[in-house]
């Protein structure tokens, strides 16, 4: 038996929750939208994957900057 679109979506959401993922609703300005859409076209990755990678990169950058400040004291 084939799943309906709604059933597939529910199954996907349940799987994502079991993986520890959480849904967020956000609003983006035009520049951020453009960057996100261009990256999606360039990489073929999902918006979720692009945003997650960007946030993880940001966290690493912040962490690296804090370490540099500590070392320069």
C-alpha positions, 0 to 999 in steps of 0.5 A, a space after each residue: 500500500 502506498 502512503 499518501 503525501 500526508 502520511 509520508 510527511 508524518 513518517 518523515 517528521 517522526 523519523 527526524 524527531 527520533 534523530 533528535 531534530 527539532 522543527 523551527 519556523 523562521 523569517 528571512 530578509 531578502 538578502 538571506 533568502 537570496 543567499 540560501 536559494 543560491 546555495 541550494 541551486 549551487 549544491 543541490 542540498 536541502 535548505 535544512 542541510 545548508 542552514 545546519 552547516 552554516 550554523 555549525 560553521 558559525 559556532 566553530 568560528 566563534 569558538 576559534 575567535 574566543 580561543 584566539 582572544 584567550 591566547 593573545 592575553 
